[in-house]
Amino acid sequence: MSPVYATATHIPTGELTRTLGPFDTRHAACVAVGEVVGQVLTWERSTTGTYVAEKYPMLWAVEECEERSSP
């Protein structure tokens, strides 16, 4: 199973400001984001399969990342 990460992007500037993870599941990542922002967020699935939620001025995204194999 691929690790799951949550990232926060500052909406006005597009700057990546925070990364949480790795998590075992998308649910665990979404719960962790809720704890960071102090409220339960409404998550929507984007066309790329990433789950996103807005807590202005941040846009949070939760997605699985392919594991990189070590040589």
C-alpha distances in whole Angstrom, upper triangle without the diagonal:
4,7,9,13,16,19,23,25,29,30,34,33,29,28,25,26,23,19,17,14,12,11,8,9,11,14,14,14,17,19,19,21,23,24,25,27,29,28,26,25,25,22,22,20,21,21,18,16,16,17,21,23,27,28,31,32,28,25,22,19,15,12,9,10,9,8,12,13,16,19
4,6,10,13,16,20,22,26,27,30,29,26,25,21,22,20,16,15,12,9,9,8,9,10,14,14,13,16,18,18,19,22,23,23,25,27,27,25,23,23,20,20,18,19,19,16,14,14,15,18,21,24,26,29,29,25,22,19,16,12,10,6,6,5,6,10,11,15,18
4,7,10,13,17,19,23,25,28,27,24,22,19,20,17,13,11,8,5,6,6,8,9,12,11,10,13,15,14,16,19,19,19,22,24,24,22,21,22,19,20,18,19,20,17,15,13,14,17,19,22,24,26,26,22,20,17,14,11,9,6,6,7,7,10,13,15,19
4,7,10,14,16,20,22,25,24,21,20,17,17,14,11,9,7,5,5,6,6,6,9,9,7,10,12,12,12,15,16,16,18,21,20,19,17,18,15,16,15,16,17,15,12,10,11,13,15,18,20,22,23,19,17,13,10,7,6,4,6,9,10,13,16,19,22
4,7,10,13,17,18,22,21,18,17,13,13,10,7,6,5,5,6,9,9,8,11,10,7,9,12,10,10,14,15,14,16,18,19,18,16,17,15,16,15,16,18,15,13,10,11,12,14,16,17,20,19,16,14,10,8,6,6,6,7,11,12,14,17,20,23
4,7,10,13,15,19,18,15,14,11,11,8,6,5,6,8,9,12,11,9,11,10,6,8,10,9,7,11,12,11,12,15,16,15,13,14,12,14,14,14,17,15,13,10,9,9,11,13,13,16,16,12,10,7,5,4,7,9,10,14,15,18,21,23,27
4,7,10,12,15,15,12,11,7,8,6,4,6,9,11,12,15,14,12,14,13,10,11,13,11,9,12,14,12,12,16,16,16,14,16,13,15,15,15,17,15,15,11,11,10,11,12,12,14,13,10,8,6,5,7,9,11,12,15,17,19,22,24,27
4,7,9,12,12,10,9,6,6,5,6,9,12,14,15,19,18,15,16,16,12,12,14,12,9,12,14,11,11,14,15,15,13,15,14,15,16,15,18,17,17,13,12,10,10,9,10,11,10,6,6,4,7,9,12,15,15,19,21,22,26,27,31
4,6,9,8,6,5,4,6,7,9,12,15,17,19,22,21,18,19,19,15,15,18,16,13,15,17,14,13,17,18,18,15,16,15,16,17,15,18,17,17,14,13,11,11,10,10,10,8,5,5,6,8,11,14,17,17,20,22,23,27,29,32
4,6,6,5,5,6,7,9,12,15,18,21,22,25,24,21,22,22,18,18,20,18,15,17,18,15,14,17,18,19,16,18,17,18,19,18,21,20,20,17,16,13,12,10,10,8,6,5,6,9,11,15,17,21,21,24,26,27,31,32,35
4,6,5,8,9,10,13,15,18,21,23,24,27,25,22,23,24,20,19,21,20,16,18,20,17,15,19,19,19,16,17,16,17,18,16,19,19,20,17,16,12,12,9,10,7,6,6,6,10,12,16,18,21,22,25,28,29,33,34,37
4,6,8,11,12,15,18,21,24,26,27,30,29,26,27,27,24,22,25,23,20,21,23,20,18,21,22,22,20,20,20,20,21,20,22,22,23,20,20,16,15,12,12,9,7,9,10,13,16,19,22,25,25,28,31,31,35,37,39
4,5,9,10,14,17,20,23,25,27,30,29,26,27,27,24,23,25,24,20,22,24,21,19,23,23,24,22,22,22,22,23,21,22,22,23,20,20,17,17,15,15,12,10,10,11,14,16,19,21,24,24,27,29,29,33,34,37
4,7,9,12,14,17,20,22,24,27,26,23,25,25,21,21,23,22,18,21,23,20,19,22,23,23,20,21,19,19,20,17,19,18,20,17,17,14,15,13,14,12,10,9,9,12,13,16,18,21,20,23,25,26,30,31,34
4,6,9,12,15,18,20,22,26,25,22,24,24,20,20,23,21,18,20,21,18,18,21,22,23,21,22,21,21,21,19,21,20,21,18,18,16,16,15,15,14,11,10,10,12,13,16,18,20,19,22,24,24,28,29,32
4,6,8,12,15,16,19,22,22,19,21,21,17,17,20,17,15,18,19,16,16,20,21,21,19,20,19,19,20,18,20,18,19,16,16,14,15,14,14,14,12,9,9,10,11,13,15,17,16,19,21,21,25,26,29
4,7,10,14,16,18,22,22,20,21,20,16,17,19,16,13,16,17,13,14,17,19,20,18,20,19,20,21,20,23,21,21,18,17,15,15,14,13,13,11,9,10,10,12,14,16,18,18,21,22,23,26,27,30
4,7,10,13,15,18,18,17,18,17,13,14,16,13,11,14,14,11,12,15,17,18,17,19,18,20,20,20,23,20,20,16,16,14,14,14,13,14,13,10,11,9,11,12,14,16,16,19,20,21,24,25,29
4,7,9,11,15,15,14,16,14,10,12,14,11,10,14,14,11,13,16,18,18,17,19,17,19,19,19,21,19,18,15,14,14,14,15,15,17,16,12,12,9,10,10,11,13,13,16,16,18,21,22,26
4,7,8,12,12,12,13,11,8,10,11,8,8,12,11,10,12,15,16,16,16,18,16,18,19,19,22,20,18,15,14,14,15,16,16,18,17,14,13,10,10,9,11,12,13,16,16,18,21,22,26
3,5,9,10,10,12,9,7,11,12,9,10,14,13,12,15,18,19,18,18,19,17,19,19,20,22,20,18,15,15,16,17,18,19,21,21,17,16,13,12,10,10,10,11,14,13,15,18,20,23
4,7,9,10,12,10,8,12,13,11,12,16,16,15,18,20,21,20,19,21,19,20,19,20,22,20,18,15,15,17,18,20,21,24,23,20,18,15,13,11,10,9,9,12,11,13,16,17,21
4,6,7,9,6,6,10,10,9,11,14,14,15,17,19,19,18,18,19,17,19,18,20,22,19,17,15,14,16,17,20,21,24,24,20,19,15,13,10,10,9,10,13,13,16,18,20,24
4,7,9,7,8,11,12,12,14,16,17,18,20,21,21,20,19,20,18,19,18,20,22,20,17,15,15,18,19,22,23,26,27,23,21,18,15,12,11,9,11,13,12,16,18,20,24
4,5,5,7,9,10,11,13,15,16,17,19,20,19,17,17,17,14,16,15,17,19,17,14,13,12,15,17,20,21,24,25,22,19,16,13,10,9,8,11,13,14,18,20,23,26
4,5,5,6,9,10,11,12,14,15,17,18,17,15,14,14,11,12,11,14,16,15,11,10,8,11,13,16,18,21,22,19,16,12,10,7,7,8,11,14,15,19,21,24,28
4,5,5,6,9,10,11,12,14,16,16,15,12,12,12,10,13,13,16,18,17,14,12,10,12,13,16,18,21,22,19,17,14,12,9,11,11,15,17,19,22,25,27,31
4,6,5,6,9,10,11,12,15,15,15,13,13,14,13,16,16,18,21,20,17,14,13,14,15,17,18,22,23,19,18,14,13,10,11,12,15,17,18,21,24,26,30
4,5,5,6,9,10,11,13,14,14,12,12,13,11,14,14,16,19,17,15,12,10,11,12,15,15,19,19,16,14,10,9,7,9,10,13,16,17,20,23,25,28
4,5,5,6,9,10,11,12,11,9,8,9,8,11,12,15,18,17,14,12,9,9,9,12,13,16,18,14,13,9,9,7,10,12,15,18,20,23,26,28,32
4,5,5,6,9,10,10,10,8,9,11,11,14,16,18,22,21,18,15,12,13,12,14,14,18,19,16,15,12,12,11,13,15,18,21,22,25,28,30,34
4,5,5,6,9,10,10,10,11,13,13,16,17,20,23,22,19,16,14,14,13,15,14,17,18,15,14,11,12,11,13,15,17,20,21,24,26,28,32
4,5,5,6,8,9,8,8,11,11,14,16,17,21,20,18,14,12,11,10,11,10,13,14,11,11,8,9,9,13,15,17,21,22,24,27,29,33
4,5,5,6,5,5,6,10,11,14,17,19,22,22,20,17,13,12,10,11,10,13,15,13,12,10,12,12,15,18,20,24,25,28,31,33,36
4,6,5,7,8,10,13,14,18,20,22,26,25,23,19,17,16,14,14,12,16,17,14,15,13,15,14,18,20,22,25,26,28,31,33,37
4,6,8,10,11,14,15,18,20,22,25,24,23,19,17,15,13,13,11,14,14,12,13,11,13,14,17,19,21,25,25,27,30,32,35
4,6,8,9,12,14,17,19,21,25,24,22,19,16,14,11,10,8,10,11,10,11,10,13,14,18,21,23,26,27,30,33,34,38
4,7,9,13,15,19,21,23,27,27,25,22,18,16,13,13,10,13,14,13,15,13,16,17,21,23,25,29,30,32,35,37,41
4,6,10,12,16,19,21,25,25,23,20,17,15,12,12,9,13,15,13,14,13,16,16,20,23,25,29,30,33,36,38,42
4,7,9,13,16,19,22,23,20,18,14,13,10,11,10,14,16,14,14,12,14,14,18,21,24,27,29,32,35,37,40
4,6,10,13,15,19,19,17,15,11,9,6,8,8,11,14,12,11,10,11,12,16,19,22,25,27,30,33,36,39
4,7,10,13,16,18,16,13,10,8,6,8,10,13,15,13,12,11,12,12,15,19,22,25,27,30,34,36,40
4,7,9,13,14,12,10,6,5,5,8,11,14,16,13,11,9,9,9,12,15,18,22,24,27,30,33,36
4,6,10,11,10,8,5,5,6,10,13,15,17,15,12,11,10,10,12,15,18,21,24,27,30,33,36
4,7,8,6,6,4,6,9,12,16,18,19,17,13,12,10,9,10,13,16,18,22,25,28,31,34
4,5,5,5,6,7,10,13,16,18,19,16,13,12,10,10,10,13,16,18,22,24,27,30,33
4,6,7,9,11,14,16,20,21,22,20,16,15,13,13,12,14,16,18,22,24,27,30,33
4,6,9,11,14,17,20,22,22,19,15,14,11,11,9,11,13,14,18,20,23,27,29
4,6,9,13,16,20,22,22,19,15,14,10,9,7,9,11,13,17,20,23,26,29
4,6,10,13,16,18,19,16,12,10,6,6,5,8,10,13,16,19,22,25,28
4,7,11,14,16,17,14,10,8,6,5,7,10,13,16,19,22,25,28,31
4,7,10,12,13,10,7,6,4,6,9,13,15,18,21,24,27,30,33
4,7,9,11,9,6,5,7,9,12,16,18,22,24,27,30,33,36
4,6,8,6,4,6,9,12,15,19,21,24,27,29,33,35,38
4,6,5,6,8,11,14,17,21,23,26,28,31,34,36,40
3,5,7,10,13,16,20,23,25,28,30,32,36,38,41
4,7,10,13,17,20,23,24,28,30,31,35,37,40
4,6,10,13,16,20,21,24,26,28,32,33,36
4,7,10,13,17,18,22,24,26,29,32,35
4,7,10,14,15,19,21,23,27,29,32
4,7,10,12,16,18,20,24,26,29
4,7,10,13,15,18,22,24,28
4,6,10,12,15,19,21,25
4,7,9,12,15,18,22
4,6,9,12,15,18
4,6,9,13,15
4,6,9,13
4,6,9
4,6
4
